[in-house]
Amino acid sequence: MPPKNIREITVAELHADLQPIEVVAVRTSLGQSSIYRRMKEDTFPHSYKIGARAVWLKEDIDRFIAEVTNPQNVGENMGQAA
């Protein structure tokens, strides 16, 4: 039985243009607190408020993932010396 704070993510949510924190966390393999900390440090794309929820643009998260997985940036983006 999964923990109460974990919910199943659908394929449609993974491809949606606006993604909630749960989807962003799955896509980036970062915890929610790490995402918000990195936003504060300006090392992660900022969210947009839509009603009571924060959402991220899929293209911003795609760009972040591409930067992090770029072999030249891996150590820098993960907080380790290259």
N, C-alpha and C positions, 0 to 999 in steps of 0.2 A: 504494500500500500504506500503510495507516494506521500511525502510530507504535505501538510495542509496548505502551505504557502506556494506550492508548485502546481502549475496548471498545465494541461496539455496544450501545445502550440500546433495550430493547423498549418497545412501547406499554404493555404490562402493567406494567412497572416505573415508567413515568411516572404511572400511575394508582394504584399500590399505596399503602396507608396508611403503610407504613414504607419509607423510601427510603434507599439507600446513598449514599455521597459522590459516586459517579460520576453518579448521577441528579440529585442536588442541584446539582452543578456545572453540568450541562447546563441545568437549569431556571432557575438564577439567572444564568448566564453568568459565574460567578466561578470562579477557579482554586481548587484544593483548599487551597493555602497561604493564600489570601485568606479562605476560609471559616473555617479554624481561627484565623487572626489575628483576624477579626471576632468569633468566639465568645469569644476571650480578652478582647476589648474590650467584650463584652456588647452588640454591635451586630448579632448574628446569632443565630438560634435555636440552642440547645444540642442536642447529639446524645444518644442513649441507647445504651448498650452492650447488644448482644444477642449473646451468645457472644463471639467474637473481633472482631466488626464493630461499627462505629458506624453508627447509622441515625437518620434524622430523621423526625418526624411530618409527613406530607403537609400537614396543616392548618397547622402552624407555618411551613412553607415558603410555602404559599399566602398566609398573613398577611404574611410578610416581603415577598413580591413585590408584594402590594397596597399596602403602606406605601411601598415604594421607587418604585412607579409613580404614586403619588398626586402630582399636580402641585405641591402645596404642599411636599412633602418631597423632591423629586428632587435638588436641589442639596445639601441637608444629608446625605442618605443616601449620596450618591456621593462625599462628602468634598470638595465644592466649595461655595464661597459661593453663596448663592441670589441 
